[in-house]
Amino acid sequence: MIQKSIQIKLETGLEARPVAMLVQVASQFDSKVYINSGAKKVNAKSIMGMMSLGLDNGEEVTVSADGNDEEAAVAEIEKFLSGK
């Protein structure tokens, strides 16, 4: 299992469309992928879970992944959240 702190650099934060795109990115991987924000930990492959976080631009989250492609999963999510 690996974890990485990432600052969200999306102009609109994580509204409906960016959340849907993030879920698509996370769903490409076999690993279990989670986003931690404060005391909340949600499955990054769950649209409803991700929407419940209500994340804004500039907030810091911890992305964790566990599985055979965990490093690639965290790298792609970091790329997405960094606005690249």
Backbone as a printed PyTorch tensor [residue, N CA C, xyz], in Angstrom:
tensor([[[  0.8460,  -1.1810,   0.0000],
         [  0.0000,   0.0000,   0.0000],
         [  0.8890,   1.2400,   0.0000]],

        [[  0.5300,   2.1870,  -0.8360],
         [  1.2550,   3.4550,  -0.8540],
         [  0.2780,   4.6000,  -0.6250]],

        [[  0.8100,   5.6890,  -0.0690],
         [  0.0130,   6.8760,   0.1920],
         [  0.7800,   8.0930,  -0.2650]],

        [[  0.0420,   9.1150,  -0.6890],
         [  0.6850,  10.3560,  -1.1060],
         [ -0.2480,  11.5190,  -0.8450]],

        [[  0.2970,  12.5880,  -0.2540],
         [ -0.4760,  13.8140,  -0.0580],
         [ -0.4220,  14.6300,  -1.3310]],

        [[ -1.5840,  15.1180,  -1.7600],
         [ -1.6880,  15.8580,  -3.0120],
         [ -2.5590,  17.0860,  -2.7860]],

        [[ -2.1050,  18.2150,  -3.3140],
         [ -2.9160,  19.4310,  -3.2470],
         [ -3.7420,  19.5130,  -4.5250]],

        [[ -5.0350,  19.7780,  -4.3760],
         [ -5.9340,  19.8860,  -5.5230],
         [ -5.6680,  21.2030,  -6.2410]],

        [[ -5.3940,  21.1120,  -7.5300],
         [ -5.1240,  22.3010,  -8.3310],
         [ -6.0620,  22.3460,  -9.5270]],

        [[ -7.3500,  22.2040,  -9.2440],
         [ -8.3890,  22.2900, -10.2650],
         [ -9.1800,  23.5580,  -9.9900]],

        [[ -9.2830,  24.4190, -10.9860],
         [ -9.9100,  25.7240, -10.8120],
         [-11.2630,  25.6600, -10.1210]],

        [[-12.0850,  24.7030, -10.5140],
         [-13.4420,  24.6110,  -9.9610],
         [-13.5300,  23.6850,  -8.7540]],

        [[-12.4000,  23.1330,  -8.3190],
         [-12.4420,  22.1360,  -7.2520],
         [-13.0230,  20.8450,  -7.8030]],

        [[-13.5410,  20.0190,  -6.9240],
         [-14.1080,  18.7460,  -7.3770],
         [-15.6270,  18.8340,  -7.3910]],

        [[-16.1390,  19.4360,  -8.4540],
         [-17.5770,  19.4790,  -8.6850],
         [-17.9660,  18.2260,  -9.4630]],

        [[-19.2010,  18.1470,  -9.9150],
         [-19.7300,  16.9230, -10.5310],
         [-18.8800,  16.4020, -11.6930]],

        [[-18.5600,  17.2540, -12.6540],
         [-17.8190,  16.7760, -13.8240],
         [-16.4010,  16.3180, -13.4720]],

        [[-15.6170,  17.1160, -12.7210],
         [-14.2850,  16.6330, -12.3440],
         [-14.3320,  15.3720, -11.4780]],

        [[-15.3500,  15.2400, -10.6290],
         [-15.4780,  14.0190,  -9.8250],
         [-15.7060,  12.8240, -10.7360]],

        [[-16.5840,  12.9650, -11.7120],
         [-16.8530,  11.8670, -12.6490],
         [-15.5760,  11.4780, -13.4080]],

        [[-14.7890,  12.4810, -13.7930],
         [-13.5390,  12.1990, -14.5050],
         [-12.5290,  11.5170, -13.5840]],

        [[-12.4660,  11.9410, -12.3150],
         [-11.5600,  11.3100, -11.3510],
         [-11.9470,   9.8550, -11.1150]],

        [[-13.2460,   9.6000, -11.0030],
         [-13.7240,   8.2220, -10.8060],
         [-13.3350,   7.3590, -12.0110]],

        [[-13.4220,   7.9260, -13.2200],
         [-13.0020,   7.1820, -14.4180],
         [-11.5190,   6.8660, -14.3720]],

        [[-10.7070,   7.8260, -13.9420],
         [ -9.2590,   7.5920, -13.8290],
         [ -9.0040,   6.4760, -12.8250]],

        [[ -9.6040,   6.5640, -11.6480],
         [ -9.3880,   5.5600, -10.5960],
         [ -9.8760,   4.1810, -11.0250]],

        [[-10.9690,   4.1410, -11.7820],
         [-11.5720,   2.8630, -12.1890],
         [-10.7480,   2.1150, -13.2280]],

        [[ -9.7630,   2.7700, -13.8130],
         [ -8.8910,   2.1050, -14.7930],
         [ -7.9550,   1.1000, -14.1240]],

        [[ -7.8270,   1.1860, -12.8070],
         [ -6.8410,   0.3740, -12.0970],
         [ -7.4970,  -0.7140, -11.2690]],

        [[ -6.7770,  -1.8340, -11.1260],
         [ -7.2730,  -2.9550, -10.3310],
         [ -7.1440,  -2.6800,  -8.8370]],

        [[ -6.2020,  -1.8300,  -8.4560],
         [ -5.9550,  -1.5410,  -7.0490],
         [ -7.1650,  -0.8930,  -6.3900]],

        [[ -7.2610,  -1.0720,  -5.0730],
         [ -8.2440,  -0.3360,  -4.2920],
         [ -7.6690,   1.0580,  -4.0980]],

        [[ -8.4560,   2.0850,  -4.4190],
         [ -7.9720,   3.4610,  -4.3540],
         [ -8.8960,   4.2690,  -3.4420]],

        [[ -8.2890,   4.9710,  -2.4930],
         [ -9.0580,   5.7660,  -1.5330],
         [ -8.5410,   7.1990,  -1.4840]],

        [[ -9.4460,   8.1280,  -1.1920],
         [ -9.0960,   9.5290,  -0.9850],
         [ -9.4480,   9.8560,   0.4660]],

        [[ -8.4770,  10.3830,   1.2070],
         [ -8.6880,  10.7920,   2.5880],
         [ -8.6940,  12.3070,   2.6480]],

        [[ -9.6970,  12.8550,   3.3020],
         [ -9.7800,  14.2910,   3.5400],
         [-10.2700,  14.4870,   4.9590]],

        [[ -9.4040,  14.9850,   5.8170],
         [ -9.7650,  15.1100,   7.2270],
         [-10.0230,  13.7350,   7.8130]],

        [[-11.1830,  13.5530,   8.4220],
         [-11.5270,  12.2670,   9.0310],
         [-12.2490,  11.3390,   8.0690]],

        [[-12.5340,  11.8140,   6.8560],
         [-13.2810,  11.0090,   5.8850],
         [-12.3420,  10.2460,   4.9550]],

        [[-12.6990,   8.9950,   4.7000],
         [-11.9610,   8.1640,   3.7460],
         [-12.9950,   7.5450,   2.8140]],

        [[-12.8720,   7.8380,   1.5000],
         [-13.8580,   7.3070,   0.5590],
         [-13.1670,   6.5710,  -0.5850]],

        [[-13.9130,   5.6590,  -1.1670],
         [-13.4560,   4.9210,  -2.3300],
         [-13.4130,   5.8780,  -3.5190]],

        [[-12.2580,   6.0150,  -4.1520],
         [-12.1060,   6.9430,  -5.2820],
         [-12.8660,   6.4680,  -6.5160]],

        [[-13.3740,   5.2410,  -6.4920],
         [-14.1360,   4.7130,  -7.6210],
         [-15.6430,   4.9240,  -7.4300]],

        [[-16.0160,   5.6170,  -6.3620],
         [-17.4200,   5.8630,  -6.0370],
         [-17.7680,   7.3310,  -6.2590]],

        [[-18.6460,   7.5910,  -7.2140],
         [-19.0390,   8.9740,  -7.4910],
         [-19.7080,   9.5890,  -6.2630]],

        [[-20.6230,   8.8810,  -5.6350],
         [-21.3230,   9.4250,  -4.4720],
         [-20.3600,   9.6810,  -3.3170]],

        [[-19.4340,   8.7680,  -3.1180],
         [-18.4430,   8.9530,  -2.0550],
         [-17.5870,  10.1830,  -2.3030]],

        [[-17.1310,  10.3400,  -3.5260],
         [-16.2760,  11.4770,  -3.8640],
         [-17.0510,  12.7900,  -3.7570]],

        [[-18.3090,  12.8070,  -4.1820],
         [-19.1190,  14.0190,  -4.0880],
         [-19.3280,  14.4180,  -2.6210]],

        [[-19.3870,  13.4320,  -1.7350],
         [-19.6290,  13.7220,  -0.3180],
         [-18.4700,  14.4800,   0.3260]],

        [[-17.2940,  14.4250,  -0.2860],
         [-16.1400,  15.1300,   0.2740],
         [-16.2230,  16.6390,   0.0440]],

        [[-16.8340,  17.0570,  -1.0620],
         [-16.9660,  18.4840,  -1.3570],
         [-15.6440,  19.2200,  -1.3770]],

        [[-14.6810,  18.7070,  -2.1050],
         [-13.3320,  19.2710,  -2.1170],
         [-13.2110,  20.4890,  -3.0240]],

        [[-12.4410,  21.4670,  -2.5710],
         [-12.2180,  22.6920,  -3.3250],
         [-10.7670,  22.8060,  -3.7750]],

        [[-10.5310,  23.7120,  -4.6990],
         [ -9.1900,  24.0190,  -5.1700],
         [ -8.3190,  24.4370,  -3.9860]],

        [[ -7.1050,  23.9060,  -3.9290],
         [ -6.1690,  24.2670,  -2.8710],
         [ -6.1910,  23.3470,  -1.6650]],

        [[ -7.2330,  22.5210,  -1.5550],
         [ -7.2920,  21.5980,  -0.4180],
         [ -6.2860,  20.4680,  -0.5970]],

        [[ -5.8540,  19.9220,   0.5300],
         [ -4.8970,  18.8260,   0.5360],
         [ -5.6260,  17.5280,   0.8600]],

        [[ -5.3680,  16.4880,   0.0780],
         [ -5.9490,  15.1730,   0.3250],
         [ -4.8290,  14.1410,   0.3390]],

        [[ -5.1180,  12.9860,   0.8880],
         [ -4.1750,  11.8720,   0.8420],
         [ -4.7820,  10.7890,  -0.0260]],

        [[ -4.0490,  10.4010,  -1.0430],
         [ -4.4820,   9.3320,  -1.9430],
         [ -3.7450,   8.0640,  -1.5290]],

        [[ -4.4880,   6.9950,  -1.3430],
         [ -3.8550,   5.7220,  -1.0120],
         [ -4.3520,   4.6580,  -1.9750]],

        [[ -3.4550,   3.7500,  -2.3100],
         [ -3.8090,   2.6630,  -3.2210],
         [ -3.1560,   1.3750,  -2.7400]],

        [[ -3.8470,   0.2810,  -2.9520],
         [ -3.3550,  -1.0230,  -2.5340],
         [ -3.6860,  -2.0320,  -3.6220]],

        [[ -2.6460,  -2.5960,  -4.2320],
         [ -2.8500,  -3.5890,  -5.2730],
         [ -1.6460,  -3.6710,  -6.1900]],

        [[ -1.8020,  -4.4550,  -7.2600],
         [ -0.6650,  -4.6980,  -8.1480],
         [ -0.2820,  -3.4970,  -9.0000]],

        [[ -1.1800,  -2.5380,  -9.1820],
         [ -0.8500,  -1.3480,  -9.9780],
         [ -0.9990,  -0.0650,  -9.1540]],

        [[ -0.7130,  -0.1740,  -7.8540],
         [ -0.9260,   0.9440,  -6.9280],
         [ -0.1100,   2.1870,  -7.2790]],

        [[  1.1410,   1.9900,  -7.6950],
         [  1.9850,   3.1520,  -8.0160],
         [  1.4400,   3.9130,  -9.2200]],

        [[  1.0240,   3.2020, -10.2400],
         [  0.4630,   3.8360, -11.4300],
         [ -0.8410,   4.5460, -11.0900]],

        [[ -1.6550,   3.9400, -10.2320],
         [ -2.9300,   4.5400,  -9.8420],
         [ -2.7080,   5.8700,  -9.1350]],

        [[ -1.8120,   5.9050,  -8.1680],
         [ -1.5430,   7.1400,  -7.4270],
         [ -0.9410,   8.1880,  -8.3550]],

        [[ -0.0510,   7.7760,  -9.2480],
         [  0.5660,   8.7260, -10.1830],
         [ -0.4630,   9.3730, -11.1070]],

        [[ -1.3980,   8.5810, -11.6200],
         [ -2.4250,   9.1250, -12.5290],
         [ -3.3990,  10.0400, -11.7890]],

        [[ -3.7610,   9.6820, -10.5740],
         [ -4.6660,  10.5240,  -9.7930],
         [ -3.9630,  11.8340,  -9.4350]],

        [[ -2.6790,  11.7500,  -9.0930],
         [ -1.9240,  12.9680,  -8.7900],
         [ -1.8870,  13.8850, -10.0270]],

        [[ -1.6540,  13.2810, -11.1910],
         [ -1.6240,  14.0560, -12.4310],
         [ -2.9680,  14.7590, -12.6600]],

        [[ -4.0530,  14.0420, -12.4430],
         [ -5.3780,  14.6160, -12.6440],
         [ -5.6520,  15.7450, -11.6590]],

        [[ -5.4110,  15.4950, -10.3750],
         [ -5.6970,  16.4890,  -9.3430],
         [ -4.7960,  17.7170,  -9.4440]],

        [[ -3.6240,  17.5430, -10.0660],
         [ -2.7000,  18.6700, -10.2350],
         [ -3.0500,  19.5020, -11.4650]],

        [[ -4.0780,  19.0960, -12.1830],
         [ -4.5200,  19.8510, -13.3510],
         [ -3.6350,  19.6860, -14.5630]],

        [[ -2.8970,  18.5870, -14.6280],
         [ -1.9910,  18.3540, -15.7650],
         [ -2.6290,  17.4780, -16.8070]]])
